[in-house]
Amino acid sequence: MRKLIMTRAVSTVLAASMVFLTGCQQTIGSNAQNSATESQIVLTTAADESTLQPIQSLGVNANVLPSIAGVTVDSNNTEQLAPINLTVGVINSVVSELQQRLMDLGYMDPDEPTTYYGDATSRSVQYFQRQMGMKQDGITGVETWDALMSPSAPRYAVKVGFEGKDVMGIQYRLYNLGYLSKPSEVSGIYTEVTQEAVKKLQASNGLKVDGTVGTNTYNLLYSDEVKANVIALGEQSDIVKKYQQRLIDLGYMGGTADGQFGETTQVALRAFQSRNNLVVDGYLGPDTRTALDSSSAVPYSMRLGEQSSSVKELQNLLVKYGYLKSSNATGYFGELTKAAVVSFQKNNKLTQDGAAGAQTMNLLRSGKAKKATRPVTTGGTTSQSSKNSSTGKNSSGNVSSNAAGGATVSGSAGNLIAIASSKIGCPYVWGSKGPNSFDCSGFVYWALNQAGVGVSYMTSAGWRNPGRFRRVSYNELQAGDIIVVSGHVGIVAGGGTVIDASSSNGRVVHRGLGSWWANHFIAGWRIFS
């Protein structure tokens, strides 16, 4: 039986409450009927109120609380009795125990548990109720609580007859991997056709063939190792030739189209997918073909965060024309390279976007480009270096600020944080990659690409070793870094805070880096260095 009384001193926390509505919060809070539970009400102690900034929307235990409904404090500083039925809008310590159990069983993405019972928690409860054959109302009553807390409670799995948004997400990914052949089969209902598609996926990828989507199969769907059932590496056809020519026209490939799907084609496809808001898997699936056929397909350009031989060529040309020091031609497109590209574009009357697209590269290769008026003699461009030395900024253009500090953030890290902050309040949706709803990895992927950092979509597991960024310890974290914990990922915002799409809060939040983050820490990645 669920325990009914939980104690916690909260009277000082209720002494001050402040509301900050930004980004998606404005949309969420616009429904007057739901404003009491949906608008973001931030609770803080009186001592913290004088230093609180709108971006630092922290609440009880550094959690953003969409409502204070359900919390009352008596003279003994004890929390009210937990209601028999936990529903959306309830705030009680017992909710954190519920969320932790849902996470342990795979019904909810790993996150720092909160005391708030929001839409994401309710949806996770519905998935469990579906598994148990119960009424799927998302309410945790005594029966649901006891079943969930039982040692024999089943783990998350999807099978024939189940319905839900998670089923539709699974089907959509199966369709793009070629295991479902028709758009109409993406219905949100787990049919026998879906079951057979899952069996083919499992057989092709060395998993137990049971037609059920459990944790292992679900993770495989977005894994870099997943084997598809669509046009892929090693195939040769006129369709491959058609899309090779399109990739050549958009600047992702050189040479001529030969119809042979080799590694060069795969690399070009990944680069195209990364710039066109697609899952980066290197396959010619339906969504990728549609995007390639579109007149609005984004052409190729090298950008911040990339590492390749093409970047090295770009840097060598910038060195030749005096925009970059030779020691910085490393093959990695960092802050200094971006500043050099901007300087080159400005001096040659091109669009100053800091990305090296076809126009920039063609001019660099032509031998007719204008040289830098003042060749660099330090680590970066002359103007960049002198500006940094006069303001005390580091080479990336950012004021140093570790996780415990509170320095003002500027430059590219500041831009990333501003972009991430604009989505505070957007709903958490499992598997969503934006622009108006996210899960944790989808949020980081979207924000980085909006900030001009070219990254492929990776799950939190993929962020354990992304390959090209510099690894930092927990104590070295600074604003603009990516923090990876067990099953979760977020963007460090400085001042001891993080911005992330939180399953337990049910939305994108800005909260403190407390002990939970330190205890579950896997890695930190320096994006701007």
N, C-alpha and C positions, 0 to 999 in steps of 0.2 A: 504494500500500500504506500502511496506517495506520502511523504512527510508533509505536514500542513503548516508548520511554523518554522520560519527562518529568521534569524536576527542579524541586523546590520545597522550600524549608526549612520543615519542619513539626514538627520535634522539640519546639520550645518550645510549639507549639500543643497537642501531645498531653500536655503537662505537667499540664493540668487538664481534666477533663471533668465536666459537670454535666447533670442531666436535669430538665426542666420539662415536666410534662404538664398541659395545660389544655384545656378545650373538647373538640374532636373528638379530640385526642391520646389522651385517656383511652380512647375507644372503639377507636381504631386500635391502641393498645398493649395492649389487653385480650386479644388472641389470643396465648397463650403461644408457640405455634409460630412466629409471625412477629415476636415482640418484638425480636429482634436487629436486624431491618432496618426495622421499621415504627415503633418508638418513637423519639421525638425526642431524640437525644443531642447535646448542645451542646458544642462545643469552644471554648475560649477561652485566651488567654495568661495566665500567672500574674499578670502585671502588671494585667490587667483584672479578675481574679477578685474583688478586694475591692470593686469598684464595680458589679459585675453585679447587676441586678435580674431577678426571674423574668420580667418582661414583655420584657426585652431578651435574647431567646434568640438570640444571635449566635454564628456558628461561623467556620470557616476562610474568609478573605476576606469576612467578614460574611454568610456564607450559612448557613442552617440545614441541618444535615446529619442526616438520619434515622438514620444508622448510621456507625460507624467501621470496619465490616468492609471489608477490602480495602485498608486503608492500613497500610503498615509503613514504618518509618524505619530506615535503616542508619546507620553511623557517619559517613557523608559527607552526612547530611541530604538524601538523595535519595529520591524516591518509588519504590515498587516498579514493576516492569515492568507496563505495561497488559496485561491478559489478552487473548488472541486473540479471545475472545467477550465483548463487553460485555453484561452482564445486570443486572437489577434488584438493587440493593444495592452495585454496584461504585462506588467513589469513586476517580477518577483525573483528572488534568488534561486528558487527551485527551477526556473527556466534554464539556467546555465547547466544544470545537471541533465535536463532533458536534451538540450542541444548536444552536449558531449556524447551522450549515448547514441543519438542519431548520427553523429560524425563517426563514431567507432564502428557503426554497422554499415556505413557507406551511403546513408540516405541524405546526408548533408555534407557539403565540402568542408574539409578541416579548416578551422578558424578559432579565434579566441572566443570562447563562449561568453554570452552576455545575459543580462537579466530580462531582456526584451523579447516578447513573443510576437514576431512580425510575420509578414506574408511568406518570407522564405522558410521560416520555421514551420508555419502552417502547411506549406506545400510539401515539406519533407515528411511531416507527420502523415499527410495524405498518401505519400508513396509507401510508407510503412503499413498504413491501414489497408491499402490495396494489396500488399503482399500477404496480409493476414486474412483477407476476405471480409474485412469490417466495412462499415459505412465510412465513406471517404469524405468526412466533413472537416478535416484538419484541426479538430478540437481534441485536446488531450484530456479525456476524462479518466476515471479510475480504471476502466477496462483497457483502454489504450495504454495508459501508464504501466499497468501491471504486465501487459504483453510485451511492451518495449523493454522493460527492465528484467524480464525473465532471462535466465541463462540460456534458454533455448530459442531466443528471439532470432529470426532469420536475417541474414545479410541482404542488402539491396540486390535485386535481380529483376529483370523484365522478361516476361514470357507471353505466350499466346493468350489473347483476351484482354491484356492490360491496355489502358488508354492513358494519355497524358502528354504534356509538353516534352517530357524527357523522351517519350517514345518517338515523337515527331523529330526531335533532334538526332536520335539514333538513326532513324530512317533517312533523314536528309544526308547524313554522312555516308550511309551505305549507298545511297543513290550516286553521290559524287565519287565514290570509290568503285562504282560499277557493279555492285552486288544487287542493287535494285535497278531495274531498267526503265521504269516509267515514273514521271513526276506524280502521277495519280496514286502511286504506291506510298507516297509520303503523306499519310493520312492521320497520324497520331494514334492509330489503332494497331496493336501488335498482331498482325494476321499470320496465317500459316506461310504466306509468301515471304513475309519478313523473317519468319523463323528459318526458312530454307536459305535466305540470303545470309543470315547470321551463321548458319552451319558452313556455308561455303567460305565465308570470311575466316571462321575458326580453323577449318581444314587447311586453307592456304597459308595460315600464319602459325601453325603448330600449336594451337590451343585445343583444349578438350572440346569435342564437337557435341554440344548438347542443345544448340539453338536458343540458349538463354543468355541474355546480356547481364553478366555480373560485373564486378569491379575490373577484373582482368581484361575482359572483352571491351568494356567501355573505354578503359585507358588506351587499349590498342588502337581504337578508332582514330585517335589524334596523335598517335606515336609516329616518330620519324621512321620506324622500322616496319610500319604496316605495308603489306603487299596488296596492291589494288587489283581490280578485275577490269581495268580500262586500259586505254592505249598508254604504254609505259616503255621503260628502258628495254632496248633490244628489238622492238618491233619496227617493221618497215611497211609503209603504205602511202597512198596518195593523200590520206587525211593528215598524216604526219608532215608530208611535204607542204600541204596547204598552210598548216599552222607554223611551220618553220619559216615560211616566207613572211608570214605576218609578224613573227618575232624579229626577223631581219628588218622589216619595214619600220618597226617600233624601236629599233636600236639595241635589242637584247642579244642579237647574234650577228656575226659577220659571215662572210663567205656566201655560198649558194645553198639553196634548199635541195637536199638529196633524198628525202623521205625516210632516212635511217634515224631512228630514235636512239641517239647515243648520249654520252655524258654531257656533251656540250649543249644539246637540246634540253636535257634535264636541268642543268644549271640555269639556262635562260628562262625556262618555265618557272623555276623557283623565284628568280628575280622578278619576273612579271607578276607572279601571284603576290609577292610581298608588297608590291607597289599598287596593287589593285584590290586590296582588302579581301583577299581570298586565303583559305587555309593553304599554307605552303607545304605541298607534298610532292611536287615535281611530276604530277600525273596530268594527262589530258582528259580530265573529267568534264561533266556537263557544264558546271559553273565556269570553269576555266575556258572552255571553248566559247561559251556565250560572251565572256568578258573580252576574249581576243577578237571576236567578231564585231564587238561594239565600236562605234565611232568615237566613243569617249574613253577608250582604253588609254591608260597612262603610259607615256613613252619612257624609255630607259634614261636614267641619270644616276651617276654615283653620288652618294650622299653620306651624311654623318653616320658613323658606326659600321661602315662596310670595310672589308678586308679582302683584297684580291690582287692579282697581277695587273688588272686594269687600273686599280687605284695607284699602284706603283708607277705605271706609265704616266698617269695624270700628274703625280708628284714630280717625276723626273722632268716633265715639260714645264711645270711651274718653276722648278729649280733653274731650268735653262733660261727662262725669261725673267728671273730674278725675284719671283714672288715667294719663294720658299727656300729655306736653308737645306742643303743636301743631306745633312744628318737627320732631317725629319721625313725623308722619303723612305718610309718604312713599309708601305703597303697597307697601312691602316688609315682610314679617313677620319681623323680626329679634328679637334677644334682648330689647330693651327692650319691644317689643310683647308678647312672650310673658310677660315679668314683669308687665306691666300687666294682661294677661288673667287670670293667676293671682291677682293681687291683687283684681281684680273678682270672680272666682269665689269666692274666700274670703270676701269681704265680703258676698256675696249667697247664701252657703250652697249653691253649686254644686260639682260635682266639679272639683277643682283640677288639671286636666290640661294647662293652658296652650294648649289648642286651642279655637278658636271654632266650636263646633258649633251645632246648631239651638237648644238651650236657652239657650246664652249669647247668641246673636244675637237671639232672640225677646225676651229680657229687656232687652237693650240698646235694642231698638227700641220697647219697650212704654211707655217713659216712667215706669216704676214702679221702676226699679233704684235701689239705694242708691249714693249718691255716695261718693267716696273720703273717708275721715275726715280725711286730710291731703293736699290737692291737691298735685301735683308742681310743684316750682319749678326742677328741674334736668332733666338729660337723660332720666331714667327715673323710676320710682316713688320716693317718698321713702325707703322702707325699703331699696330696692335701692341707691340712690345712696349713702346713708350707710354701708351695709355695704361697698361697694366702696372708699370713701375710707378706711375704717379698716383695710382689709386690703391695700391696694396693688394691687387687681385693676383691670383695664381695664373698659370699659363693657360688655363681653360677659360679665363674670364670670369671666374666665380669667386666670391668671397669664401674663404675656408669656413666650414661649419660642420662639425661632427654631430653625431646623433644626440649628444647631450647639450650641445651649444644652442645659441639663439641668434647667430649673426644673420644679417639681411642677405638674401640670396639673389644673385643677378646672373646675367649671361644665359647660356643654354640650359643650365640646371634650373634657373629661375623660370625659364620659358616652359620647361617640362612640368614643373610644379603648378604653374598657372593653368596649363592645359588640364592637368589632372584635377585641379581644384574646381574647374568649370563644370565638372561632372559630379560634384558632391551632391548626394541626394538621389542620383539615378538608381533605379531598382537593380538589385542583384538578381540575375537570371542565369541559372546553370547552363553553361555552354555558350553564352552570348558574348559577342565581341564588339558591341557598340552599334551605332553611336549613342543610343539612349538607354541601353541596359547592358550589363556586363557580368561576367564572373571574374574571379581574381586574375587569371592569366589573360583573359580577353581584355581586361582593363589596361594592364601593363602594355600589352601588344598595341592597343589602339593609341594610348597616350604617347608611347615612344615614336610611333610612326607619324603621328600628328606633329610631334616636335622635330621631325626631320631625321630621326635615327632609324635607319633601315634595319628592321629586325623581322625575322620570320615568326609566325605564331608558334608558341611553345606552351605546353602545359607547365604546371609548377614543377613537375618531374624533369621536364626538359631544361628548366632554369637552374637545375643543380649544376649543370656544366654546359653553358651556352657556347663555349668555344673561343670567343675572341675578346671578351672584356676582362679587365684586371680584377682579380679576386681580392676582397678586403675582409678583415675580421669585423665582428660586431662592434668593437670599440672604435674602429676606424670609419664607421659609416658616416657619410655626410650627405647633405641635401643633393638630390638628383640620383643617388645610388638606388639600385634595385636590391631589396631584401628578400631572401628566400628562406622560408621556414618549412617545417614538415607539412606538405600538402597545400601550401599557400604562398602567395607572392604579393609584394606591394612596392610602393615608391616612397623612399625616405624623403620627408619634407623638411628636415632640419628642426632644431629646437626640441629634439626628443619625440618627434611625431612621425606618422606614416599616413599616406593616403592609399586606400585599397578598396576593392569591391568585397564587401564583407557579407558572408552568408548568414552569420549570426545576427548582424544588424539589419540585414535585408536590403542593403543599399551601399553605395559608395560613401565612405566616411573618412574623416580626418581625425585621427585619434592618437593616443600616446603609445610609444614603444615601451610597454611595461615588461614585467618579468616573463609573461607568456612568450613574447617574441624572443627574449634572450634564451629561455629554456628550450625553445624549439628551433633555434637558429641553425640553418644549414650553410648558407653562404651569403655574402654581399658582393655586388658587382659594380665596379666603377665605370659608369658610362662616359662621363666627361672628364678627361684627364689630359 
